[in-house]
Amino acid sequence: MATTQRKILVTSALPYANGPIHLGHMLEYIQTDIWSRFQKLRGHECHYICADDAHGTPIMLKAQQMGIQPEEMIAKVNQEHQQDFAEFNIAFDNYHSTHSEENRQLASEIYLKLRDNGYIKSKTISQLFDPEKSMFLPDRFVKGTCPKCKSEDQYGDNCDACGATYSPTELINPRSAVSGATPVMKETEHFFFDLPAFETMLKEWTHSGSLQSEMANKLDEWFEQGLQQWDITRDAPYFGFEIPDAPGKYFYVWLDAPVGYMGSFKNLCDKRPELNFDEFWNADSKAEVYHFIGKDIVYFHSLFWPAMLKGAGYRQPSSVYAHGYVTVNGAKMSKSKGTFIKARTYLDHLDPEYLRYYYAAKLSSRIDDLDLNLEDFAARVNSDLVGKLVNLASRTAGFIVKRFDAKLAKVEDNSLAESFLAKQELIAELYEGREYGKAMREIMALADVANAYVADEAPWQLVKNEETLARAHQVCSVALNLFRILVTYLKPVLPRLAADVEAFLKLELSWSGLAMDMADHQINPFKPMMQRIELDKVSAMVEASKESLQATEDTPKASGPLADDPISPTIEFDDFAKLDLRIALIKKAEHVPEANKLLKLQLDLGGETRQVFAGIKSAYAPEDLEGKLTVMVANLAPRKMRFGLSEGMVLAAGPGGKDLWILEPHEGAQPGMRVK
């Protein structure tokens, strides 16, 4: 039990209610759930709340496309989200919706306090208007040509090609993304939150330790540019809350979305009379409030949100913790490759505890992106969870049950257990500081020690001799006690496994009980707790992701290579000229036994031979390649791989897997010729 009980409220960013949860989303909820479970395991009062972000133009338009009311759509999505989270063992204390009466009341109250305190300004603005749909167009619902780099089909707030930011009115040849019509300018009255009035407070708060240093430094760039008044108004038609005393005007979704944290907690307080809303949200609150978010919404959570709270007389968050994006196999999640994996598709094929552990093993307190390498994912789970952790119990529990009446011995030498217990404060500090990867390494290092102990003692040999039977009892009892300590350390990460272990050991795993005496403790027979990941199941999940995404398209979209993989930003000729592309003859091709995707090629450049490892094994048999001409990047820096040195790169087209085609020059090209 922790010496001083803390009062903690923790949240994850609210998932948008217009689509399913995917594995990129799951990183955040797993990260937050681990932290919340750890706080509860240590004996603190911790409440983990969340809600669907259920307002905005995209939801309104999608509901129209589906021919249903927005309320019906968000209710269905809310149910799907909650089911996915529950099956990933995300233990929310409350999951709600921003389209709730609690949120309406709180958003209106905060707005009125801001207005009465002089922080809301009214302005008449000119805004683009869709004459066919009779609606004002938010930034992301206007498309056109970038005014800076002239790239076409860019959104109304920023250019994906050159990164420039601008207003929708600056676009060249703007069009409505809703109807395709050419928008017209129309005047309308909007309300603005006076964010610059809070600049001094925000500068102090962002550098108070409440944010990661990377976040605080990033926000300094916004201060240097100068804070702007924030438009909090959207005109009808709009799915959201109507602004008090302003018929036809609605709160912009980003005003009421973060208030959803308060609304969800208020809903929880109404269910649990012992909870006091004001104790957590009043300006003088001594409780702790933490937000876990993605790095893409730092601006809203670290500037607008704390300023709104301050202006309305509420407390600011204790900390806002941002994380990076999820990539899969080193690249952005891809629909065409099947690596844009929905939570439901994952659950149909694999144990959620696998992903919880893999994310934990790679997470740190920084804002780095996390790569879900599917081969490494399988290998790490099989090695750590199956080979080290569960194997520790499976190797020893049977002897306790069969030879010693299912009772553990009174251990004569507790030095090994004491060395495990000596790590508890370090592991606690790592969990607290969100350094989960370091915590997992510490725990698995202990698992290695435990397994080495069992291997050295070899209880399967000791039980064969009456003279060493008591020693076997000692060894197996020590091993199961170490197993108990390890699973207790991992309980925030692997709650389902922990529950299985509690049933097996007939006790509750608690931080305060880490040092409990297990002498004469009776256990149940051991049952298999975790299976190895087979790569065919991972492949099946990827294939199912391709099929699922094709089957659930709501509206016709452009298809083909350019739609799946758009052309990269423009480069100068000098950049291209740095590449030395050469014709190469494939003299020899062979399998790489240790690799699933690579072929080893010997390439003749007409005077020298290069060795190249190419990821084309799924598309070509080695014998089909020998004698062919192809194109290679000849001046790529050599890359040392565990199979040998790769001295270039073969060019190929296609999304991957079996759909790959190496470039083959026409007859007449000679090895060594430059490609221009």
Buried (B, 14 or more C-beta within 10 A) or exposed (E): EEEEEBBBBBBBBBBBBBBBBBBBBBBBBBBBBBBBBBBBBBBBEBBBBBBBBBBBBBBBBBBBEEEEEBEEBBBEBBEBBBBBBEEBBBBBBBBBBBBBEBBBBBBBBBBBBBBEBEBBEEEEBEBBBBEEBEBBBBBBBBBBBBBBBEBEEBBBBBBEBBEBEBEBBBBEEBBBBBBEBBBEEBEBEBBBBBBBBBBEBBBEBBBEEBBBEBBBEBBEEBEEEEBEBBBBBBBBBBBBBBBEEBEEBBBBBBBBBBBBBBBBBBBBBEEEEEBBBEBBBBEEBEBBBBBBBBBEBBBBBBBBBBBBBBBBEBBBBBBBBBBBBBBBBEEEBBBBBBBBBBBBBBBEBBBBBBBBBBBBBBBBBBBBEBBBBBEBBBEBBBEBBBBBBBBBBBBBBBBBBEBBEBBBBEBEEBEBBEEBEEBBEEBBEBBBEBBBBBBBBBBBEBBEEBBEBBEEBEBBEBBEEEEBBEBBBBBBBBBBBBBBBBBBBBBBBBBBBBBBBBEBBEBEBBBEEBEBEBEEBEBEEBEEBBBEBEEEBBBBBBBBBBEBBEEEEEEEEEEEEEEEEEEEEEEEEEEEEEEEBBBBBBBBBEEBEEBEBBBBBBBBBEEEBBBBBBBBBEBBEBEEBBEBBBBBBBEBEEEEEEBEEBBBBBBBEBBBBEEBEBBEBEEEBEBBBEBE
